[in-house]
Structures are given as C-alpha cells and as structure tokens.
Amino acid sequence: MVAAARGGDVTIRMDGEPDPATASLELALFWRKVYTEILTMEEAVLERIRTLMADQSSEARREVELTNVPVVVAQADRFRVRLGFWEACVRARQQPSTRAGESVAAVIATATAD
C-alpha cells in the first residue's frame, strides 16, 4: 500500500534527494542522471509487461491492465516529473542569465507547470 501511494506522488523525493531549488549544479546533474536511469527502467518494464500480455488469455490480460499497468505507469509518470524538476534545475544553473531576476525555484516551478 505504501509503495503504491508513493509511486504516483510527484512531491515525494527519494531518500537523500535535495530540494531542486537549492541544489548545486553538481547535485542537479547527479539527480537528473538517477531519474533518467529509473525512468528508462520503468519504460522497459512497461514494454516487457505489454509484450508478455500479448500471450495471455483475455481475462489475464484484462487483470494486468487493471492492476499492474496502472502502477507502473504511475511510477513512470512520477519519475518523469521528478526528472523534469532536475532538468529545469540543470538549465537554470547552466544559463542563469537567460531568465534574469528570476529565482531558480521560480524557473523550476514554471518548468513543472508546462
């Protein structure tokens, strides 16, 4: 139950993950890499589930569509959003003059609202 609730909550950071608004460029690059790795894995898991579903009975396939698939999709969505936070953080630190007068937190908030 905890894992399912955590899986789709984009506000929950991983253990040790700092606030993107206050993290250094080095940390932002690190966490962007971590979330890229996890998202790549989640997308591969989802593709594998769909491949396996092709050989299942319609009843089994329907149950997987109702149970497994939504959990993996929610997790992938969460990691995609968190990756977006870190991508915005990296951009804000690499090109701070492109949005002069705006805080890093504002740049990240704008990126997540897009």
FISE-920150 format. One record per atom (N, C-alpha, C, O): x negated, y, z negated; residue in one letter; atom name. Coordinates in steps of 0.2 Angstrom, whole numbers, plus 2048, in hexadecimal, padded with zeros to 3 digits. Each point is the difference from the previous one (the first is absolute). Layout:
BEGIN
+-----+-----+-----+---------+-------+
:  xx :  yy :  zz : residuo : atomo :
+-----+-----+-----+---------+-------+
:   X :   Y :   Z :       A :    CA :
...
+-----+-----+-----+---------+-------+
! end
This chain:
BEGIN
+-----+-----+-----+---------+-------+
:  xx :  yy :  zz : residuo : atomo :
+-----+-----+-----+---------+-------+
: 7FC : 7FA : 800 :       M :     N :
: 804 : 806 : 800 :       M :    CA :
: 7FC : 806 : 800 :       M :     C :
: 801 : 805 : 804 :       M :     O :
: 7F9 : 7FB : 7F8 :       V :     N :
: 7FC : 806 : 7FF :       V :    CA :
: 7FD : 801 : 807 :       V :     C :
: 7FF : 806 : 803 :       V :     O :
: 7FE : 7F5 : 800 :       A :     N :
: 7FD : 800 : 807 :       A :    CA :
: 804 : 803 : 805 :       A :     C :
: 7FE : 804 : 804 :       A :     O :
: 808 : 7FA : 7FC :       A :     N :
: 805 : 802 : 805 :       A :    CA :
: 802 : 807 : 7FF :       A :     C :
: 800 : 804 : 805 :       A :     O :
: 801 : 7FF : 7F5 :       A :     N :
: 801 : 807 : 7FF :       A :    CA :
: 7FA : 804 : 802 :       A :     C :
: 801 : 805 : 803 :       A :     O :
: 7F9 : 7F9 : 7FB :       R :     N :
: 7FA : 803 : 801 :       R :    CA :
: 7FF : 801 : 808 :       R :     C :
: 7FD : 805 : 802 :       R :     O :
: 804 : 7F5 : 801 :       G :     N :
: 7FF : 800 : 807 :       G :    CA :
: 802 : 805 : 805 :       G :     C :
: 7FD : 802 : 805 :       G :     O :
: 809 : 801 : 7F9 :       G :     N :
: 803 : 805 : 804 :       G :    CA :
: 800 : 807 : 7FD :       G :     C :
: 802 : 805 : 804 :       G :     O :
: 7FB : 7FC : 7F7 :       D :     N :
: 7FF : 806 : 7FC :       D :    CA :
: 7FA : 804 : 803 :       D :     C :
: 7FB : 7FF : 7FD :       D :     O :
: 806 : 806 : 807 :       V :     N :
: 7FA : 804 : 803 :       V :    CA :
: 7FD : 804 : 7FB :       V :     C :
: 7FA : 802 : 801 :       V :     O :
: 809 : 7FF : 7F9 :       T :     N :
: 7FD : 805 : 7FB :       T :    CA :
: 7FB : 7FC : 7FC :       T :     C :
: 7FC : 803 : 7FC :       T :     O :
: 804 : 7F7 : 804 :       I :     N :
: 7FC : 7FC : 7FB :       I :    CA :
: 7F9 : 7FF : 804 :       I :     C :
: 7FF : 7FD : 805 :       I :     O :
: 7FC : 805 : 7F7 :       R :     N :
: 7F9 : 7FF : 802 :       R :    CA :
: 7FD : 7FA : 7FE :       R :     C :
: 802 : 7FD : 7FB :       R :     O :
: 7F9 : 800 : 809 :       M :     N :
: 7FD : 7FA : 7FE :       M :    CA :
: 7FB : 802 : 7F9 :       M :     C :
: 7FF : 806 : 7FF :       M :     O :
: 7FF : 7F5 : 7FE :       D :     N :
: 7FC : 800 : 7FA :       D :    CA :
: 7FA : 804 : 802 :       D :     C :
: 7FC : 7FE : 805 :       D :     O :
: 802 : 807 : 7F8 :       G :     N :
: 7FA : 804 : 801 :       G :    CA :
: 800 : 805 : 806 :       G :     C :
: 7FC : 804 : 801 :       G :     O :
: 80A : 7FC : 802 :       E :     N :
: 801 : 805 : 805 :       E :    CA :
: 801 : 807 : 7FE :       E :     C :
: 805 : 801 : 7FC :       E :     O :
: 7F7 : 804 : 806 :       P :     N :
: 801 : 807 : 7FD :       P :    CA :
: 806 : 803 : 804 :       P :     C :
: 803 : 7FE : 805 :       P :     O :
: 7FE : 808 : 7F8 :       D :     N :
: 805 : 805 : 804 :       D :    CA :
: 7FD : 802 : 806 :       D :     C :
: 7FB : 803 : 800 :       D :     O :
: 808 : 7FC : 806 :       P :     N :
: 7FD : 803 : 806 :       P :    CA :
: 7FF : 807 : 800 :       P :     C :
: 7FB : 803 : 803 :       P :     O :
: 809 : 801 : 7F9 :       A :     N :
: 7FF : 807 : 800 :       A :    CA :
: 7FA : 803 : 7FD :       A :     C :
: 7FE : 805 : 801 :       A :     O :
: 7FF : 7F6 : 7FB :       T :     N :
: 7FA : 803 : 7FC :       T :    CA :
: 7FA : 7FB : 801 :       T :     C :
: 7FB : 801 : 7FE :       T :     O :
: 806 : 7FA : 807 :       A :     N :
: 7FA : 7FC : 801 :       A :    CA :
: 7FB : 803 : 805 :       A :     C :
: 802 : 804 : 804 :       A :     O :
: 7F8 : 7FA : 7FB :       S :     N :
: 7FA : 802 : 805 :       S :    CA :
: 801 : 7FD : 807 :       S :     C :
: 804 : 7FB : 801 :       S :     O :
: 7F8 : 808 : 804 :       L :     N :
: 800 : 7FD : 806 :       L :    CA :
: 7FE : 7F9 : 800 :       L :     C :
: 803 : 7FB : 803 :       L :     O :
: 7F8 : 803 : 7F9 :       E :     N :
: 7FD : 7F9 : 7FF :       E :    CA :
: 806 : 7FC : 7FE :       E :     C :
: 801 : 7FA : 803 :       E :     O :
: 803 : 808 : 7F8 :       L :     N :
: 805 : 7FB : 7FD :       L :    CA :
: 806 : 800 : 805 :       L :     C :
: 803 : 7FA : 801 :       L :     O :
: 7FE : 80B : 803 :       A :     N :
: 805 : 800 : 805 :       A :    CA :
: 7FF : 7FB : 805 :       A :     C :
: 804 : 7FC : 803 :       A :     O :
: 7F5 : 804 : 800 :       L :     N :
: 7FE : 7FB : 805 :       L :    CA :
: 801 : 7F9 : 7FD :       L :     C :
: 802 : 7FC : 804 :       L :     O :
: 7FC : 803 : 7F6 :       F :     N :
: 800 : 7F9 : 7FD :       F :    CA :
: 807 : 7FE : 800 :       F :     C :
: 802 : 7FA : 802 :       F :     O :
: 803 : 80A : 7FB :       W :     N :
: 807 : 7FE : 800 :       W :    CA :
: 803 : 7FF : 806 :       W :     C :
: 805 : 7FC : 801 :       W :     O :
: 7F9 : 808 : 804 :       R :     N :
: 803 : 800 : 807 :       R :    CA :
: 7FE : 7F9 : 803 :       R :     C :
: 804 : 7FC : 803 :       R :     O :
: 7F6 : 802 : 7FB :       K :     N :
: 7FD : 7F9 : 803 :       K :    CA :
: 804 : 7FA : 7FC :       K :     C :
: 802 : 7FC : 803 :       K :     O :
: 7FF : 805 : 7F7 :       V :     N :
: 804 : 7FB : 7FC :       V :    CA :
: 807 : 7FF : 803 :       V :     C :
: 802 : 7FA : 801 :       V :     O :
: 801 : 80C : 7FF :       Y :     N :
: 807 : 7FF : 803 :       Y :    CA :
: 801 : 7FE : 807 :       Y :     C :
: 805 : 7FD : 802 :       Y :     O :
: 7F6 : 805 : 802 :       T :     N :
: 7FF : 7FD : 807 :       T :    CA :
: 800 : 7F8 : 800 :       T :     C :
: 803 : 7FD : 804 :       T :     O :
: 7F8 : 801 : 7F8 :       E :     N :
: 7FF : 7F9 : 7FF :       E :    CA :
: 807 : 7FC : 7FE :       E :     C :
: 802 : 7FB : 803 :       E :     O :
: 801 : 808 : 7F8 :       I :     N :
: 806 : 7FD : 7FD :       I :    CA :
: 806 : 800 : 805 :       I :     C :
: 803 : 7FB : 801 :       I :     O :
: 7FE : 80B : 803 :       L :     N :
: 805 : 800 : 805 :       L :    CA :
: 7FF : 7FB : 806 :       L :     C :
: 804 : 7FD : 802 :       L :     O :
: 7F5 : 803 : 800 :       T :     N :
: 7FF : 7FB : 805 :       T :    CA :
: 802 : 7F9 : 7FE :       T :     C :
: 802 : 7FC : 804 :       T :     O :
: 7FC : 802 : 7F6 :       M :     N :
: 802 : 7FA : 7FD :       M :    CA :
: 808 : 7FF : 800 :       M :     C :
: 802 : 7FA : 802 :       M :     O :
: 801 : 80B : 7FB :       E :     N :
: 808 : 7FF : 800 :       E :    CA :
: 803 : 7FF : 807 :       E :     C :
: 804 : 7FC : 801 :       E :     O :
: 7F9 : 808 : 804 :       E :     N :
: 803 : 7FF : 807 :       E :    CA :
: 7FE : 7F9 : 802 :       E :     C :
: 804 : 7FE : 804 :       E :     O :
: 7F6 : 800 : 7FB :       A :     N :
: 7FF : 7F9 : 802 :       A :    CA :
: 804 : 7FB : 7FD :       A :     C :
: 802 : 7FB : 803 :       A :     O :
: 800 : 806 : 7F6 :       V :     N :
: 804 : 7FB : 7FD :       V :    CA :
: 807 : 800 : 803 :       V :     C :
: 803 : 7FB : 801 :       V :     O :
: 800 : 80B : 800 :       L :     N :
: 806 : 801 : 803 :       L :    CA :
: 800 : 7FD : 807 :       L :     C :
: 805 : 7FC : 802 :       L :     O :
: 7F6 : 804 : 802 :       E :     N :
: 800 : 7FD : 807 :       E :    CA :
: 800 : 7F9 : 7FF :       E :     C :
: 803 : 7FC : 804 :       E :     O :
: 7F9 : 801 : 7F7 :       R :     N :
: 800 : 7F9 : 7FF :       R :    CA :
: 807 : 7FD : 7FE :       R :     C :
: 802 : 7FB : 802 :       R :     O :
: 801 : 809 : 7F9 :       I :     N :
: 807 : 7FE : 7FE :       I :    CA :
: 804 : 7FF : 806 :       I :     C :
: 804 : 7FB : 801 :       I :     O :
: 7FC : 80A : 803 :       R :     N :
: 804 : 800 : 806 :       R :    CA :
: 7FF : 7FA : 805 :       R :     C :
: 804 : 7FD : 803 :       R :     O :
: 7F5 : 802 : 7FE :       T :     N :
: 7FE : 7FA : 804 :       T :    CA :
: 803 : 7FA : 7FD :       T :     C :
: 802 : 7FB : 804 :       T :     O :
: 7FD : 804 : 7F5 :       L :     N :
: 803 : 7FA : 7FD :       L :    CA :
: 807 : 7FF : 801 :       L :     C :
: 803 : 7FB : 800 :       L :     O :
: 801 : 80B : 7FF :       M :     N :
: 807 : 800 : 801 :       M :    CA :
: 803 : 7FD : 806 :       M :     C :
: 805 : 7FD : 801 :       M :     O :
: 7F7 : 804 : 804 :       A :     N :
: 802 : 7FE : 807 :       A :    CA :
: 801 : 7F8 : 800 :       A :     C :
: 804 : 7FE : 804 :       A :     O :
: 7F9 : 7FE : 7F8 :       D :     N :
: 801 : 7F9 : 800 :       D :    CA :
: 805 : 7FE : 7FA :       D :     C :
: 801 : 7FA : 800 :       D :     O :
: 802 : 80A : 7FD :       Q :     N :
: 804 : 7FE : 7FB :       Q :    CA :
: 808 : 800 : 802 :       Q :     C :
: 801 : 802 : 806 :       Q :     O :
: 803 : 7FA : 7F6 :       S :     N :
: 807 : 800 : 802 :       S :    CA :
: 803 : 807 : 7FF :       S :     C :
: 7FD : 804 : 7FD :       S :     O :
: 808 : 7FD : 806 :       S :     N :
: 803 : 807 : 7FF :       S :    CA :
: 802 : 801 : 7F9 :       S :     C :
: 800 : 806 : 7FE :       S :     O :
: 802 : 7F5 : 7FE :       E :     N :
: 801 : 802 : 7F9 :       E :    CA :
: 7FA : 802 : 7FC :       E :     C :
: 800 : 804 : 7FC :       E :     O :
: 7FA : 7F8 : 805 :       A :     N :
: 7FA : 802 : 7FD :       A :    CA :
: 7FE : 807 : 802 :       A :     C :
: 7FD : 804 : 7FC :       A :     O :
: 803 : 7FD : 80B :       R :     N :
: 7FE : 806 : 802 :       R :    CA :
: 804 : 806 : 7FD :       R :     C :
: 7FD : 805 : 7FF :       R :     O :
: 809 : 7FA : 801 :       R :     N :
: 805 : 805 : 7FD :       R :    CA :
: 7FE : 802 : 7F8 :       R :     C :
: 800 : 806 : 7FE :       R :     O :
: 7FE : 7F5 : 7FF :       E :     N :
: 7FE : 801 : 7F9 :       E :    CA :
: 7FA : 803 : 7FF :       E :     C :
: 7FF : 805 : 7FC :       E :     O :
: 7FC : 7FA : 808 :       V :     N :
: 7FA : 803 : 800 :       V :    CA :
: 801 : 807 : 802 :       V :     C :
: 7FC : 805 : 7FE :       V :     O :
: 808 : 7FD : 807 :       E :     N :
: 802 : 807 : 802 :       E :    CA :
: 803 : 804 : 7FA :       E :     C :
: 7FF : 806 : 800 :       E :     O :
: 804 : 7F6 : 7FC :       L :     N :
: 804 : 804 : 7FB :       L :    CA :
: 7FB : 800 : 7F9 :       L :     C :
: 801 : 805 : 7FC :       L :     O :
: 7FA : 7F7 : 804 :       T :     N :
: 7FC : 800 : 7FA :       T :    CA :
: 7F9 : 802 : 801 :       T :     C :
: 7FE : 805 : 7FD :       T :     O :
: 7FE : 7F7 : 806 :       N :     N :
: 7F9 : 801 : 801 :       N :    CA :
: 7FF : 806 : 805 :       N :     C :
: 7FB : 805 : 7FE :       N :     O :
: 808 : 7FC : 807 :       V :     N :
: 7FE : 806 : 805 :       V :    CA :
: 801 : 806 : 7FD :       V :     C :
: 7FC : 805 : 800 :       V :     O :
: 80A : 7FD : 7FC :       P :     N :
: 801 : 806 : 7FD :       P :    CA :
: 7FA : 802 : 7FB :       P :     C :
: 7FE : 806 : 7FF :       P :     O :
: 800 : 7F5 : 7FD :       V :     N :
: 7FB : 801 : 7FB :       V :    CA :
: 7F9 : 802 : 804 :       V :     C :
: 7FD : 805 : 7FE :       V :     O :
: 801 : 7F8 : 807 :       V :     N :
: 7FA : 801 : 803 :       V :    CA :
: 801 : 807 : 804 :       V :     C :
: 7FB : 804 : 800 :       V :     O :
: 80A : 7FD : 803 :       V :     N :
: 801 : 807 : 803 :       V :    CA :
: 800 : 805 : 7FB :       V :     C :
: 7FD : 806 : 802 :       V :     O :
: 806 : 7FA : 7F8 :       A :     N :
: 800 : 805 : 7FB :       A :    CA :
: 7F9 : 801 : 7FE :       A :     C :
: 7FE : 806 : 7FF :       A :     O :
: 7FE : 7F5 : 800 :       Q :     N :
: 7F9 : 800 : 7FE :       Q :    CA :
: 7FC : 804 : 805 :       Q :     C :
: 7FC : 804 : 7FF :       Q :     O :
: 805 : 7FA : 808 :       A :     N :
: 7FC : 803 : 805 :       A :    CA :
: 802 : 808 : 801 :       A :     C :
: 7FC : 804 : 801 :       A :     O :
: 80A : 7FD : 7FE :       D :     N :
: 802 : 807 : 800 :       D :    CA :
: 7FD : 804 : 7FA :       D :     C :
: 7FE : 806 : 801 :       D :     O :
: 802 : 7F7 : 7F9 :       R :     N :
: 7FC : 803 : 7FB :       R :    CA :
: 7F9 : 802 : 801 :       R :     C :
: 7FE : 805 : 7FF :       R :     O :
: 7FF : 7F6 : 804 :       F :     N :
: 7F9 : 801 : 801 :       F :    CA :
: 7FF : 805 : 806 :       F :     C :
: 7FB : 803 : 800 :       F :     O :
: 809 : 7FD : 805 :       R :     N :
: 800 : 805 : 805 :       R :    CA :
: 800 : 807 : 7FE :       R :     C :
: 7FD : 804 : 802 :       R :     O :
: 808 : 7FD : 7F9 :       V :     N :
: 801 : 806 : 7FD :       V :    CA :
: 7FA : 802 : 7FC :       V :     C :
: 7FD : 806 : 801 :       V :     O :
: 800 : 7F6 : 7FB :       R :     N :
: 7FA : 801 : 7FC :       R :    CA :
: 7FA : 802 : 804 :       R :     C :
: 7FC : 804 : 7FF :       R :     O :
: 804 : 7F8 : 807 :       L :     N :
: 7FA : 801 : 804 :       L :    CA :
: 801 : 807 : 803 :       L :     C :
: 7FB : 804 : 801 :       L :     O :
: 80B : 7FE : 801 :       G :     N :
: 801 : 807 : 802 :       G :    CA :
: 7FE : 805 : 7FB :       G :     C :
: 7FD : 806 : 802 :       G :     O :
: 804 : 7F9 : 7F8 :       F :     N :
: 7FE : 805 : 7FB :       F :    CA :
: 7F8 : 801 : 800 :       F :     C :
: 7FE : 805 : 800 :       F :     O :
: 7FF : 7F5 : 801 :       W :     N :
: 7F8 : 800 : 800 :       W :    CA :
: 7FE : 803 : 807 :       W :     C :
: 7FB : 803 : 800 :       W :     O :
: 808 : 7FC : 805 :       E :     N :
: 7FE : 802 : 807 :       E :    CA :
: 801 : 808 : 7FF :       E :     C :
: 7FC : 804 : 803 :       E :     O :
: 809 : 7FF : 7FA :       A :     N :
: 801 : 807 : 800 :       A :    CA :
: 7FB : 803 : 7FB :       A :     C :
: 7FD : 805 : 801 :       A :     O :
: 801 : 7F7 : 7FA :       C :     N :
: 7FB : 802 : 7FB :       C :    CA :
: 7F9 : 801 : 804 :       C :     C :
: 7FD : 805 : 7FF :       C :     O :
: 802 : 7F6 : 805 :       V :     N :
: 7F9 : 800 : 804 :       V :    CA :
: 800 : 806 : 804 :       V :     C :
: 7FB : 804 : 801 :       V :     O :
: 80B : 7FD : 803 :       R :     N :
: 800 : 806 : 805 :       R :    CA :
: 7FF : 806 : 7FC :       R :     C :
: 7FD : 805 : 803 :       R :     O :
: 807 : 7FC : 7F8 :       A :     N :
: 7FF : 806 : 7FC :       A :    CA :
: 7F9 : 802 : 7FD :       A :     C :
: 7FE : 805 : 800 :       A :     O :
: 7FF : 7F5 : 7FF :       R :     N :
: 7F9 : 802 : 7FD :       R :    CA :
: 7FB : 800 : 806 :       R :     C :
: 7FB : 804 : 7FF :       R :     O :
: 806 : 7F9 : 806 :       Q :     N :
: 7FB : 801 : 806 :       Q :    CA :
: 801 : 807 : 804 :       Q :     C :
: 7FB : 802 : 803 :       Q :     O :
: 80B : 800 : 7FD :       Q :     N :
: 802 : 807 : 803 :       Q :    CA :
: 804 : 804 : 7FC :       Q :     C :
: 805 : 802 : 801 :       Q :     O :
: 7F8 : 800 : 7F9 :       P :     N :
: 804 : 805 : 7FC :       P :    CA :
: 802 : 806 : 802 :       P :     C :
: 804 : 804 : 7FE :       P :     O :
: 7F8 : 7FF : 807 :       S :     N :
: 802 : 806 : 803 :       S :    CA :
: 805 : 800 : 805 :       S :     C :
: 803 : 806 : 802 :       S :     O :
: 800 : 7F5 : 800 :       T :     N :
: 805 : 7FF : 805 :       T :    CA :
: 807 : 803 : 7FD :       T :     C :
: 804 : 802 : 804 :       T :     O :
: 7FC : 7FD : 7F6 :       R :     N :
: 807 : 802 : 7FC :       R :    CA :
: 7FE : 805 : 7FA :       R :     C :
: 801 : 7FE : 7FB :       R :     O :
: 7FB : 807 : 807 :       A :     N :
: 7FE : 805 : 7FB :       A :    CA :
: 805 : 802 : 7FB :       A :     C :
: 806 : 801 : 802 :       A :     O :
: 7F8 : 7FF : 7F8 :       G :     N :
: 805 : 803 : 7FB :       G :    CA :
: 804 : 7FA : 7FD :       G :     C :
: 804 : 802 : 7FB :       G :     O :
: 7FC : 7F9 : 808 :       E :     N :
: 805 : 7FA : 7FE :       E :    CA :
: 7FC : 7FB : 7FC :       E :     C :
: 7FA : 7FE : 801 :       E :     O :
: 809 : 800 : 7F9 :       S :     N :
: 7FC : 7FB : 7FC :       S :    CA :
: 800 : 7F9 : 803 :       S :     C :
: 804 : 7FF : 805 :       S :     O :
: 7F8 : 7FD : 7F9 :       V :     N :
: 7FF : 7F9 : 803 :       V :    CA :
: 807 : 7FD : 7FE :       V :     C :
: 803 : 7FC : 804 :       V :     O :
: 800 : 805 : 7F6 :       A :     N :
: 806 : 7FD : 7FE :       A :    CA :
: 806 : 802 : 805 :       A :     C :
: 804 : 7FC : 802 :       A :     O :
: 7FC : 80A : 800 :       A :     N :
: 805 : 802 : 805 :       A :    CA :
: 7FF : 7FD : 807 :       A :     C :
: 805 : 7FE : 803 :       A :     O :
: 7F5 : 801 : 7FF :       V :     N :
: 7FF : 7FD : 806 :       V :    CA :
: 802 : 7F9 : 800 :       V :     C :
: 803 : 7FD : 805 :       V :     O :
: 7FB : 7FF : 7F6 :       I :     N :
: 802 : 7F9 : 7FF :       I :    CA :
: 808 : 800 : 7FF :       I :     C :
: 803 : 7FB : 803 :       I :     O :
: 800 : 809 : 7FA :       A :     N :
: 807 : 800 : 7FF :       A :    CA :
: 804 : 801 : 807 :       A :     C :
: 805 : 7FD : 801 :       A :     O :
: 7F8 : 808 : 803 :       T :     N :
: 803 : 801 : 807 :       T :    CA :
: 7FF : 7FA : 804 :       T :     C :
: 804 : 7FE : 804 :       T :     O :
: 7F6 : 7FE : 7FB :       A :     N :
: 7FF : 7FA : 805 :       A :    CA :
: 805 : 7FB : 7FE :       A :     C :
: 802 : 7FC : 804 :       A :     O :
: 7FF : 803 : 7F5 :       T :     N :
: 805 : 7FB : 7FE :       T :    CA :
: 807 : 801 : 802 :       T :     C :
: 804 : 7FC : 801 :       T :     O :
: 7FE : 80B : 800 :       A :     N :
: 807 : 801 : 802 :       A :    CA :
: 801 : 800 : 807 :       A :     C :
: 806 : 7FF : 802 :       A :     O :
: 7F5 : 800 : 802 :       D :     N :
: 800 : 800 : 808 :       D :    CA :
: 803 : 7F9 : 801 :       D :     C :
: 801 : 7FE : 806 :       D :     O :
+-----+-----+-----+---------+-------+
! end
